[in-house]
């Protein structure tokens, strides 16, 4: 269950990051054709803020939750090596 929830969160954050990156690319490549966004720089800045928000959350998951899982797995492997097998 833990893996499923963390995986879903990571997918959600990565998807949103990619969406906002695509929006920035559209602003950079076709800014003339976007009538409702007269201030392109402000629009790009909003997209960058969104990228930062989701990237920060993804980093938190990787740093504080997945790292602990890897550390636990490594500790378990060390314990198994120490205990004599019969």
The 8 nearest C-alpha neighbors of each residue, nearest first, counted from 0:
[[1, 3, 2, 4, 5, 6, 7, 8],
 [0, 2, 4, 3, 5, 6, 64, 7],
 [3, 1, 5, 0, 4, 6, 7, 65],
 [2, 4, 6, 0, 1, 5, 7, 8],
 [3, 5, 7, 1, 6, 2, 8, 0],
 [6, 4, 8, 2, 7, 3, 9, 1],
 [7, 5, 3, 9, 4, 8, 2, 10],
 [6, 8, 4, 10, 5, 9, 3, 11],
 [7, 9, 11, 5, 10, 6, 12, 4],
 [8, 10, 6, 12, 11, 7, 13, 57],
 [11, 9, 7, 13, 8, 12, 14, 6],
 [10, 12, 8, 14, 9, 13, 7, 15],
 [11, 13, 15, 9, 53, 14, 10, 16],
 [14, 12, 16, 10, 15, 11, 9, 17],
 [15, 13, 11, 17, 12, 16, 10, 18],
 [14, 16, 18, 12, 17, 13, 11, 19],
 [15, 17, 13, 50, 19, 14, 18, 12],
 [18, 16, 20, 14, 15, 19, 21, 13],
 [19, 17, 15, 21, 16, 20, 14, 22],
 [18, 20, 22, 21, 16, 17, 46, 50],
 [19, 21, 17, 23, 22, 18, 16, 24],
 [22, 20, 24, 18, 19, 23, 17, 25],
 [21, 23, 19, 25, 20, 24, 26, 18],
 [24, 22, 26, 20, 25, 21, 43, 27],
 [23, 25, 21, 27, 22, 26, 28, 20],
 [26, 24, 22, 28, 23, 27, 29, 21],
 [27, 25, 30, 23, 24, 29, 28, 22],
 [26, 28, 24, 25, 30, 29, 23, 43],
 [27, 29, 25, 26, 24, 30, 31, 23],
 [30, 28, 31, 26, 25, 32, 27, 33],
 [29, 31, 26, 32, 33, 27, 28, 39],
 [32, 30, 29, 33, 34, 26, 28, 37],
 [31, 33, 30, 29, 34, 26, 35, 36],
 [34, 32, 30, 31, 35, 36, 29, 37],
 [33, 35, 36, 32, 37, 31, 30, 38],
 [34, 36, 33, 37, 38, 32, 39, 42],
 [37, 35, 34, 38, 33, 39, 42, 30],
 [36, 38, 39, 35, 34, 33, 42, 41],
 [39, 37, 41, 36, 40, 42, 43, 35],
 [38, 40, 42, 41, 37, 36, 43, 26],
 [41, 39, 43, 42, 38, 44, 45, 26],
 [42, 40, 44, 43, 38, 39, 45, 36],
 [41, 43, 39, 45, 44, 40, 38, 46],
 [42, 44, 46, 40, 45, 41, 23, 39],
 [43, 45, 41, 47, 42, 46, 40, 48],
 [46, 44, 48, 42, 47, 43, 41, 49],
 [45, 47, 43, 49, 44, 48, 19, 50],
 [48, 46, 50, 44, 49, 45, 51, 43],
 [47, 49, 51, 45, 46, 50, 44, 52],
 [48, 50, 52, 46, 47, 51, 53, 45],
 [51, 49, 47, 16, 53, 48, 52, 54],
 [50, 52, 48, 54, 49, 53, 55, 47],
 [53, 51, 49, 55, 50, 54, 48, 56],
 [52, 54, 56, 12, 55, 50, 51, 57],
 [55, 53, 57, 51, 56, 52, 50, 58],
 [56, 54, 58, 52, 53, 57, 51, 59],
 [55, 57, 59, 53, 58, 54, 60, 52],
 [56, 58, 54, 60, 59, 55, 9, 53],
 [59, 57, 55, 61, 56, 60, 62, 54],
 [58, 60, 56, 62, 57, 61, 63, 55],
 [61, 59, 64, 57, 58, 62, 63, 65],
 [60, 62, 65, 58, 59, 64, 63, 57],
 [63, 61, 59, 66, 60, 58, 64, 65],
 [62, 64, 60, 59, 66, 61, 65, 67],
 [63, 65, 60, 67, 66, 61, 62, 68],
 [64, 66, 61, 68, 67, 63, 62, 69],
 [67, 65, 69, 68, 62, 64, 63, 70],
 [68, 66, 70, 65, 64, 69, 71, 63],
 [67, 69, 65, 71, 66, 70, 72, 64],
 [70, 68, 72, 66, 67, 71, 73, 65],
 [69, 71, 67, 73, 72, 68, 66, 74],
 [72, 70, 74, 68, 73, 69, 67, 75],
 [71, 73, 69, 75, 70, 74, 76, 68],
 [72, 74, 76, 70, 75, 71, 69, 77],
 [75, 73, 71, 77, 76, 72, 70, 78],
 [76, 74, 78, 72, 77, 73, 71, 79],
 [75, 77, 73, 79, 74, 78, 72, 80],
 [78, 76, 74, 80, 75, 79, 73, 81],
 [77, 79, 75, 81, 76, 80, 74, 82],
 [80, 78, 76, 82, 77, 81, 75, 83],
 [79, 81, 77, 78, 82, 76, 83, 84],
 [82, 80, 78, 79, 77, 83, 76, 84],
 [81, 83, 79, 80, 78, 84, 77, 85],
 [84, 82, 81, 85, 80, 79, 78, 77],
 [85, 83, 82, 79, 80, 81, 78, 76],
 [84, 83, 82, 79, 80, 81, 78, 76]]
